Amino acid sequence: MTRTRARRIKTGRLALVVGAAFMAVLVPVTTAQAALPSNSDLEVIRLDPDPAAPGGTTTVHAFVANGGPQKTANSFTVTVRLPRHVEPGEPFYPEDCQATQGLLGIWTVRCTFPAGLDPVQSVTALVPIRVSEDAPLGELTGGRVSVSSIDDILHLGNNSKPFGVPVVETSRQG
């Protein structure tokens, strides 16, 4: 029984050594991906797109400013949820934005910006959109621009703003 217990202790220690070695390799890789959070206040500024006719196109300008007081230390994501009767077009800015279609055909576009946005500076994600042929005239509501970052955890009330897409008749020249 003493030998069995001694083997279990040695096996347990070996597992601890292997686990510690694994963590020593894993931890630097994980911590290199994210810096300590800065004290940044990212804010969405509402900008409604220009009017478009049914079947026409316009662009959503997802405008985000850093109110500071510090530069962003980590990347941040700007998310644009489109209203019903609207789908994303291309090209996006930045180019690596990703569009996904969710429930009820609602489209969402996510754009990631790198760390380093100085206080009082801004960025704009550009999302070209197409209004469906059967869209009603008036304002299509339900659009929303949001920003998220581990750098911005104190002032969350300004991280999201709604927007509408004005749908107008096409003008016919005679």
C-alpha positions as CSV (number, residue, x, y, z in Angstrom):
1,M,0.0,0.0,0.0
2,T,2.9,2.4,0.8
3,R,4.4,1.8,-2.7
4,T,1.1,2.4,-4.4
5,R,0.6,5.6,-2.5
6,A,4.2,6.7,-3.3
7,R,3.5,6.0,-7.1
8,R,0.3,8.1,-6.9
9,I,2.2,11.0,-5.3
10,K,4.9,10.8,-8.0
11,T,2.3,10.6,-10.8
12,G,0.4,13.6,-9.2
13,R,3.6,15.6,-9.1
14,L,4.4,14.8,-12.7
15,A,0.9,15.9,-13.7
16,L,1.5,19.2,-11.8
17,V,4.8,19.7,-13.6
18,V,3.4,19.0,-17.0
19,G,0.4,21.3,-16.3
20,A,2.6,24.1,-15.1
21,A,4.8,23.8,-18.2
22,F,1.7,23.9,-20.4
23,M,0.4,27.0,-18.6
24,A,3.9,28.7,-19.0
25,V,3.5,28.3,-22.7
26,L,-0.2,29.2,-22.9
27,V,-0.3,32.3,-20.6
28,P,2.1,34.5,-22.6
29,V,0.2,33.8,-25.8
30,T,-3.1,34.6,-24.2
31,T,-1.9,37.8,-22.5
32,A,-0.2,39.0,-25.6
33,Q,-3.6,39.2,-27.4
34,A,-5.1,41.8,-25.0
35,A,-3.5,44.6,-23.1
36,L,-4.6,45.9,-19.8
37,P,-7.8,48.0,-20.3
38,S,-7.3,51.7,-20.7
39,N,-9.6,54.4,-19.4
40,S,-11.3,55.2,-22.7
41,D,-14.9,56.5,-23.3
42,L,-16.0,55.3,-26.7
43,E,-19.2,57.0,-27.9
44,V,-21.4,56.4,-30.9
45,I,-22.5,59.6,-32.6
46,R,-25.8,59.3,-34.4
47,L,-25.7,59.9,-38.2
48,D,-28.7,58.9,-40.2
49,P,-27.9,57.7,-43.8
50,D,-29.0,59.7,-46.8
51,P,-32.5,58.9,-48.2
52,A,-32.8,56.1,-50.7
53,A,-35.7,54.9,-52.9
54,P,-37.0,51.4,-52.8
55,G,-34.4,49.3,-54.6
56,G,-31.8,52.1,-54.1
57,T,-28.6,52.3,-52.1
58,T,-27.1,54.5,-49.5
59,T,-24.4,54.2,-46.8
60,V,-24.6,53.9,-43.0
61,H,-21.8,55.9,-41.4
62,A,-21.1,54.2,-38.0
63,F,-19.3,57.1,-36.3
64,V,-17.4,56.4,-33.0
65,A,-15.4,58.9,-31.0
66,N,-13.0,58.4,-28.1
67,G,-13.9,60.8,-25.3
68,G,-10.7,59.8,-23.5
69,P,-9.0,60.4,-21.2
70,Q,-6.7,57.7,-22.6
71,K,-5.9,56.1,-25.9
72,T,-7.6,52.7,-26.5
73,A,-5.2,49.9,-25.5
74,N,-7.3,47.2,-27.1
75,S,-9.2,46.6,-30.3
76,F,-12.9,47.5,-30.3
77,T,-15.9,46.3,-32.3
78,V,-18.5,48.5,-34.1
79,T,-21.7,46.6,-34.7
80,V,-24.4,47.9,-37.2
81,R,-27.8,46.2,-37.0
82,L,-29.8,47.1,-40.1
83,P,-33.6,47.7,-40.1
84,R,-36.0,45.4,-41.8
85,H,-36.1,45.8,-45.6
86,V,-32.4,46.7,-45.7
87,E,-29.4,44.4,-46.6
88,P,-25.7,45.2,-46.6
89,G,-23.8,45.8,-49.8
90,E,-20.1,46.1,-50.4
91,P,-17.3,47.2,-50.1
92,F,-17.2,47.7,-46.4
93,Y,-14.8,49.9,-44.5
94,P,-12.8,48.5,-43.0
95,E,-12.6,45.7,-45.5
96,D,-12.7,42.9,-43.0
97,C,-16.2,43.7,-41.6
98,Q,-18.4,40.7,-41.4
99,A,-22.1,40.6,-42.3
100,T,-24.5,37.9,-40.9
101,Q,-28.2,37.5,-41.4
102,G,-30.1,36.6,-38.2
103,L,-33.7,35.9,-37.3
104,L,-36.4,37.5,-39.4
105,G,-33.9,38.4,-42.0
106,I,-32.3,41.1,-40.0
107,W,-28.7,41.8,-41.0
108,T,-25.8,42.7,-38.6
109,V,-22.4,43.9,-39.7
110,R,-19.4,43.8,-37.3
111,C,-16.3,45.7,-37.9
112,T,-13.2,45.5,-35.6
113,F,-10.8,48.4,-35.3
114,P,-7.3,48.1,-33.8
115,A,-6.1,49.6,-30.5
116,G,-4.6,53.1,-30.5
117,L,-7.5,55.5,-31.0
118,D,-6.4,58.7,-29.3
119,P,-8.7,60.8,-27.2
120,V,-10.8,63.2,-29.2
121,Q,-10.2,61.1,-32.4
122,S,-12.8,59.2,-34.2
123,V,-13.3,56.3,-36.7
124,T,-16.2,55.5,-39.1
125,A,-17.2,52.1,-40.3
126,L,-18.8,52.5,-43.7
127,V,-21.6,50.0,-44.5
128,P,-23.2,50.3,-47.9
129,I,-26.9,49.2,-47.9
130,R,-29.6,48.4,-50.4
131,V,-33.2,49.1,-49.6
132,S,-35.6,46.3,-50.8
133,E,-38.0,47.0,-53.6
134,D,-41.0,46.4,-51.3
135,A,-39.8,48.8,-48.6
136,P,-42.5,51.2,-47.5
137,L,-42.0,54.9,-48.0
138,G,-41.1,56.8,-44.8
139,E,-38.4,56.0,-42.2
140,L,-37.3,52.4,-41.7
141,T,-36.6,52.2,-38.0
142,G,-34.8,49.5,-35.9
143,G,-31.3,50.3,-37.1
144,R,-28.6,50.6,-34.3
145,V,-24.9,51.3,-34.1
146,S,-23.1,50.0,-31.1
147,V,-19.5,49.9,-29.9
148,S,-17.9,47.5,-27.5
149,S,-14.5,47.2,-25.9
150,I,-12.9,46.1,-22.7
151,D,-11.4,49.6,-22.6
152,D,-14.8,51.2,-22.1
153,I,-16.6,49.9,-19.0
154,L,-17.5,53.1,-17.1
155,H,-19.7,55.1,-19.5
156,L,-21.9,52.5,-21.3
157,G,-24.9,54.8,-21.8
158,N,-23.3,56.3,-24.9
159,N,-22.2,53.1,-26.6
160,S,-25.2,52.6,-28.7
161,K,-27.5,54.8,-30.8
162,P,-30.5,54.1,-33.1
163,F,-30.7,55.2,-36.7
164,G,-33.3,55.3,-39.4
165,V,-33.2,54.9,-43.1
166,P,-35.4,57.4,-44.9
167,V,-37.1,55.8,-47.9
168,V,-38.3,58.2,-50.5
169,E,-40.0,58.0,-53.9
170,T,-37.8,58.1,-57.0
171,S,-38.1,61.3,-59.0
172,R,-39.1,60.8,-62.6
173,Q,-37.9,63.3,-65.1
174,G,-40.4,64.0,-67.8
